[in-house]
Amino acid sequence: MSLSTDLPVDPAEKSQPFDWFRTLSAKGKKAFLGAFGGYGLDAYDFQVLPLALGAISSYFVISSGKAGLLTTVTLLVSALGGALAGVLADKIGRVRTLQLTVATYTLFTVLCGFAPNFETLLVFRAFQGLGFGGEWAAGAILVAEYAQTKYRGRTVAYVQSAWAVGWGLAVLVYTLVFQFVSEDLAWRVLFWTGALPALLIIWVRRNLTDSDTVTQRRESAGKRAGSFAAIFRRDLVRTTLFASVLATGVQGGYYTLATWLPTYLKKSRHLNVVGTGGYLFMLIGGAFLGYVTGGILADRIGRKRTIQLFAVLSVAFMVAYIQVPEGANTMVLILGFPLGFCTAAIFSSFGSFLSELYPTASRGTGQGFTYNFGRGVGAVFPTIVGFLASTTLGLAGAMMFGAFGYVLAVLALFGLPETRGRELA
């Protein structure tokens, strides 16, 4: 496996904007579409909870701490689901694992809409987390293994951009449903629309296959493939530990925003349903461009520098967004775009970076474990914010806790190598 830390960019090298897609094989293009759809619908099924959280809190008469617990439990269980999916991806293949994870999050998202009480909703949401955690690991690795080395960062970043598409679709459906259906029923309808990914499962089953080369390497590895012990052996343990801390910081900061921003806009900025949707669309528009831009930068300046840059900018814009004074909602609207841009761009390097840190036989396990360990520990952030919101800090002050995650991410990068230009082996 070759490593190049600071590869020079040849200014004479010409490439078209979508060469990353054109250079994919026919199977690679189908893999991209399947992973993009899976991650977009994954985002949709996850985001229906934050959007419906206010209505759910009122319906079941629960505190902000309990409301935050719904997200935390989802993310904690998703950490387990992601780690297990990583092992499965190494043992039974990327595509089969993708099918299982999409089926799981689809089923339990729909069941959430039938929950008769808070406790049942908590259980269904926990099981939804199993699929939610596993889909990204399988899909990102599948695409990374088809992509050319020089385009891998932006190719996987476009898969990440599907999160913004799914989030935007969720906000659109939320706005329509809550406008025309009473709040007591609207949150249930929102969960029932989570049945959409069932159609994707059929398409994936008929059209997607793992890379032939990767399949041969995985099968030749035999029992060594998909072993947790392998990612903690002497040559990989440092990578696994620092990558886990990196993932914890980035996701702790992100899920603080994803969970509490809709509630913040409604309760602290006093926006109605349509107003909240409009402000979130500004954030989501920034996020989509952030994913794409971050992927291009990851290929040009490196994975580490891209993450460092956007971690610092995420802190700056998060502080600015939360500290906007009362009555200046126009400024909140404007700041939503760069906030969404930076908090999304930081994720663009993750799929390629984590894939390049591990060999084929351990790639699914390594990426699944580190990313989802971070998701599990980062899951504590929304609950902490929920309880802090009940103190004199209020929700706006409590949300500042999320900035700590990005500081943690920057520190973790000092223990990891740059992988731009590294061939997958």
C-alpha positions in Angstrom: 0.0 0.0 0.0 1.6 3.3 -1.1 1.3 6.5 0.8 1.7 10.0 -0.4 1.2 12.8 2.1 1.5 16.0 0.1 1.1 15.2 -3.5 1.5 18.2 -5.8 -1.4 19.3 -7.9 -0.4 19.5 -11.5 -1.9 22.8 -12.8 -1.7 21.4 -16.4 -3.8 18.4 -15.5 -7.2 19.0 -17.0 -10.4 17.4 -15.8 -14.0 18.0 -16.4 -16.4 18.6 -13.4 -18.0 15.2 -13.7 -15.0 13.1 -14.6 -15.4 11.4 -11.3 -18.6 9.9 -12.5 -17.6 9.3 -16.2 -14.6 7.3 -15.1 -16.7 4.9 -13.1 -17.4 1.5 -14.8 -21.0 0.6 -15.6 -21.2 -1.4 -12.3 -19.5 1.5 -10.5 -22.2 3.9 -11.7 -25.0 1.6 -10.5 -23.2 1.3 -7.2 -23.0 5.1 -6.8 -26.7 5.4 -7.6 -27.6 2.7 -5.1 -25.4 4.2 -2.3 -26.7 7.7 -3.1 -30.3 6.6 -2.9 -29.7 4.6 0.3 -28.0 7.4 2.1 -30.5 10.0 1.0 -33.4 7.9 2.2 -31.4 7.1 5.3 -31.3 10.8 6.0 -35.0 11.2 5.3 -35.9 8.5 7.8 -33.6 10.0 10.4 -34.7 13.6 10.0 -38.4 12.9 10.5 -37.7 12.6 14.2 -36.1 16.0 14.8 -38.8 17.6 12.6 -41.6 16.0 14.6 -39.9 16.3 18.0 -42.0 19.3 19.1 -45.3 17.5 18.2 -44.1 14.3 19.8 -43.1 16.1 23.0 -46.5 17.7 23.3 -48.4 14.5 22.4 -46.6 12.3 25.0 -46.1 15.2 27.4 -42.3 14.7 27.8 -39.5 16.9 28.9 -36.7 18.2 26.6 -34.4 15.8 28.3 -36.6 12.8 27.3 -37.0 14.3 23.8 -33.3 14.4 23.4 -33.1 10.8 24.6 -35.0 9.7 21.5 -32.1 10.9 19.3 -29.5 9.6 21.7 -30.9 6.1 21.8 -31.2 6.1 18.0 -27.5 7.1 17.6 -26.3 4.7 20.4 -27.9 1.7 18.8 -26.8 2.9 15.3 -23.3 2.7 16.6 -23.8 -1.0 17.2 -25.6 -1.4 13.9 -22.8 0.4 12.0 -20.1 -1.7 13.6 -22.0 -5.0 12.9 -22.7 -3.8 9.3 -19.0 -3.2 8.8 -18.2 -6.8 9.9 -21.0 -8.1 7.6 -19.7 -6.0 4.7 -16.3 -7.8 5.0 -18.0 -11.2 5.5 -21.0 -11.3 3.1 -20.3 -8.4 0.8 -21.1 -4.7 0.6 -24.3 -5.0 -1.5 -26.0 -7.6 0.6 -25.2 -5.6 3.7 -26.7 -2.5 2.0 -29.9 -4.4 1.4 -30.2 -5.5 5.0 -29.6 -2.1 6.5 -32.1 -0.3 4.2 -34.7 -2.9 5.0 -34.2 -2.5 8.8 -34.4 1.3 9.0 -37.4 1.3 6.6 -39.4 -1.2 8.7 -38.8 0.5 12.1 -39.3 4.0 10.9 -42.8 3.0 9.7 -43.5 1.2 13.0 -42.6 4.4 14.9 -45.7 6.0 13.5 -47.9 3.3 15.3 -46.2 3.8 18.7 -49.0 4.0 21.4 -46.7 5.5 24.0 -43.3 7.1 24.5 -41.6 3.8 25.7 -42.7 2.0 22.6 -41.5 4.8 20.3 -38.2 4.7 22.1 -37.8 0.9 21.4 -38.9 1.3 17.7 -36.5 4.2 17.2 -33.7 2.2 18.8 -34.2 -0.6 16.2 -34.4 1.9 13.4 -30.9 2.9 14.5 -29.5 -0.5 13.6 -30.2 0.0 10.0 -29.5 3.7 10.0 -26.0 3.1 11.4 -25.1 0.4 9.0 -26.2 1.8 5.6 -23.5 4.5 5.3 -20.6 2.1 6.1 -21.7 -0.4 3.4 -22.6 2.2 0.7 -19.5 4.4 1.2 -17.1 1.5 1.0 -18.9 0.1 -2.1 -18.4 3.3 -4.0 -14.9 4.0 -2.7 -13.8 0.6 -4.1 -15.1 1.4 -7.6 -13.7 5.0 -7.7 -10.4 6.0 -9.3 -7.8 7.0 -6.7 -7.6 10.7 -7.8 -11.4 11.1 -7.8 -12.2 9.0 -4.7 -12.7 12.0 -2.4 -15.2 13.8 -4.5 -17.0 10.6 -5.6 -17.7 9.5 -2.1 -18.5 13.1 -1.2 -21.3 13.1 -3.7 -22.7 10.0 -1.9 -22.5 12.1 1.3 -24.4 14.9 -0.5 -27.4 12.6 -0.6 -27.9 13.4 3.1 -28.8 17.0 2.1 -31.2 15.7 -0.5 -32.9 13.4 1.9 -33.0 16.1 4.6 -34.5 18.5 2.2 -37.2 16.0 1.1 -38.0 15.4 4.8 -38.4 19.2 5.4 -40.7 19.5 2.4 -42.9 16.6 3.4 -42.9 17.9 7.0 -44.0 21.4 5.9 -46.9 19.9 3.8 -48.0 17.3 6.3 -48.0 19.7 9.3 -49.9 22.3 7.3 -52.8 20.0 6.3 -52.9 17.4 9.1 -53.5 18.1 12.8 -50.3 18.0 14.9 -51.5 14.9 16.9 -51.6 12.8 13.7 -49.1 14.7 11.5 -46.0 13.3 13.3 -47.4 9.7 12.7 -48.0 10.4 9.0 -44.4 11.7 8.8 -43.0 8.4 10.1 -45.3 6.4 7.8 -43.8 8.1 4.8 -40.6 6.4 5.8 -41.8 3.4 3.8 -40.2 5.0 0.6 -36.9 3.1 0.8 -38.6 -0.2 0.3 -38.6 0.5 -3.4 -34.9 1.0 -3.3 -34.3 -2.4 -1.9 -35.8 -4.1 -5.0 -33.6 -2.0 -7.3 -30.5 -2.7 -5.3 -31.2 -6.4 -5.4 -31.5 -6.4 -9.2 -28.8 -4.1 -10.2 -25.8 -3.9 -7.7 -22.8 -6.1 -7.3 -19.6 -5.8 -5.3 -16.3 -5.0 -7.1 -14.9 -8.3 -8.6 -11.4 -7.5 -7.4 -12.5 -6.7 -3.8 -14.7 -9.8 -3.7 -11.7 -12.0 -4.6 -9.6 -10.3 -1.9 -12.3 -10.6 0.6 -12.9 -14.3 -0.1 -9.1 -15.1 -0.1 -8.9 -13.5 3.4 -11.3 -16.2 4.6 -11.9 -16.1 8.4 -9.5 -13.1 8.7 -12.1 -10.9 7.0 -14.5 -9.1 9.3 -12.6 -9.4 12.6 -12.8 -6.7 15.3 -9.4 -8.1 16.6 -7.8 -7.2 13.3 -8.4 -3.4 13.6 -6.8 -3.4 17.1 -3.6 -5.3 16.1 -0.4 -3.4 16.5 -0.2 -1.8 13.1 -3.8 -0.6 13.1 -4.7 0.2 16.8 -3.4 3.8 16.7 -5.4 4.5 13.5 -8.5 2.9 15.0 -8.3 5.0 18.3 -7.6 8.3 16.7 -10.2 7.8 13.9 -12.8 7.0 16.6 -12.1 10.2 18.4 -12.3 12.1 15.1 -15.6 10.6 14.3 -16.9 11.4 17.8 -16.1 15.0 17.6 -17.5 15.7 14.2 -20.7 13.7 14.8 -21.2 15.1 18.3 -21.2 18.6 16.9 -23.4 17.8 13.9 -26.1 15.9 15.8 -26.4 18.7 18.3 -27.5 20.9 15.4 -29.5 18.3 13.5 -31.5 17.4 16.7 -32.1 20.8 18.2 -32.1 23.3 15.4 -35.8 22.8 14.4 -36.9 23.2 18.0 -34.5 26.2 18.4 -36.1 28.0 15.4 -39.6 27.4 16.6 -39.2 28.1 20.3 -36.2 30.5 20.5 -36.7 32.3 17.2 -40.6 32.0 17.3 -41.0 30.8 13.7 -44.1 28.9 12.5 -44.0 25.6 10.5 -43.6 27.3 7.2 -41.0 29.7 8.5 -39.0 26.9 10.1 -39.0 25.0 6.8 -37.7 28.0 4.9 -34.9 28.5 7.3 -33.9 24.9 7.2 -33.9 24.9 3.4 -31.3 27.6 3.5 -29.2 25.4 5.8 -29.8 22.4 3.6 -28.8 24.3 0.4 -25.6 25.2 2.0 -25.1 21.6 3.1 -25.5 20.2 -0.4 -22.8 22.5 -1.8 -20.7 21.9 1.2 -20.6 18.2 0.6 -19.6 18.7 -3.0 -17.0 21.4 -2.3 -15.5 19.4 0.5 -15.0 16.4 -1.7 -13.2 18.5 -4.3 -10.9 20.0 -1.7 -10.2 16.6 -0.2 -8.8 15.5 -3.5 -6.8 18.8 -4.0 -5.4 19.7 -0.6 -5.8 16.4 1.3 -8.3 14.8 3.7 -6.8 16.1 6.9 -6.5 19.8 5.8 -10.1 19.7 4.5 -11.4 18.4 7.9 -9.3 20.9 9.9 -10.5 23.9 7.8 -14.2 23.1 8.1 -14.0 22.1 11.8 -12.7 25.6 12.6 -15.3 27.3 10.4 -18.1 25.2 11.8 -17.3 26.4 15.3 -17.2 30.0 14.1 -20.5 29.9 12.3 -22.2 27.9 15.0 -21.3 30.5 17.6 -22.4 33.3 15.2 -25.7 31.6 14.4 -26.7 31.0 18.0 -25.7 34.4 19.2 -27.8 36.4 16.8 -29.9 38.8 18.9 -33.6 38.8 19.2 -35.5 40.3 16.3 -32.6 39.7 13.8 -34.1 36.6 12.1 -33.0 37.8 8.7 -29.4 37.4 9.9 -30.3 33.9 11.1 -31.6 33.1 7.7 -28.4 34.3 6.0 -26.0 32.6 8.4 -27.9 29.3 7.8 -26.2 28.9 4.4 -22.5 29.0 5.6 -23.4 27.0 8.7 -24.9 24.2 6.6 -22.0 24.5 4.1 -19.2 24.0 6.7 -20.9 21.4 8.9 -21.5 19.3 5.8 -18.2 19.9 4.1 -16.3 18.4 7.1 -18.0 15.0 6.3 -16.9 15.0 2.7 -13.5 13.5 3.5 -14.8 10.8 5.8 -15.8 8.1 3.3 -12.6 8.2 1.4 -10.4 8.9 4.4 -11.6 6.0 6.5 -11.6 3.6 3.5 -8.0 4.5 2.8 -6.9 3.9 6.4 -7.7 0.1 6.3 -6.8 -2.8 4.0 -9.6 -4.6 2.1 -10.1 -7.5 4.5 -10.6 -5.0 7.4 -12.0 -2.0 5.5 -15.7 -2.6 6.4 -14.9 -3.4 10.0 -12.6 -0.5 10.4 -14.8 2.1 8.8 -17.9 0.7 10.4 -16.4 0.6 13.9 -14.7 4.0 13.9 -17.5 6.0 12.3 -20.1 4.4 14.4 -18.1 4.5 17.7 -18.0 8.2 17.1 -21.8 8.2 16.4 -22.4 6.3 19.6 -20.4 8.6 21.8 -21.4 11.7 19.9 -25.0 10.6 20.6 -24.6 11.8 24.1 -24.3 15.4 22.9 -28.1 15.9 22.1 -29.1 14.5 25.5 -26.6 16.7 27.3 -27.9 19.7 25.4 -31.5 18.7 26.2 -30.8 18.7 30.0 -28.7 21.9 29.8 -31.5 23.6 28.0 -33.6 23.2 31.2 -31.1 25.3 33.2 -30.4 29.0 33.1 -28.4 28.5 29.9 -31.6 28.0 27.8 -31.6 26.1 24.5 -29.4 28.6 22.7 -26.7 28.5 25.3 -26.9 24.7 25.7 -26.4 24.2 21.9 -23.0 25.8 22.2 -21.8 22.5 23.7 -21.8 21.1 20.2 -18.8 23.3 19.3 -16.6 21.2 21.7 -17.0 18.3 19.3 -15.2 20.1 16.4 -12.3 21.1 18.7 -12.0 17.4 19.6 -11.9 16.5 15.9 -9.0 18.9 15.1 -7.0 17.4 18.0 -7.6 13.8 16.8 -6.2 14.6 13.3 -2.7 15.0 14.8 -2.6 11.2 15.3 -3.7 10.2 11.8 -1.7 10.1 8.5 -2.7 11.9 5.3 -4.1 9.4 2.8 -4.6 11.4 -0.4 -3.2 9.4 -3.3 -3.2 6.1 -1.4 -4.2 3.1 -3.5 -6.8 0.7 -1.9 -5.2 -2.7 -1.3 
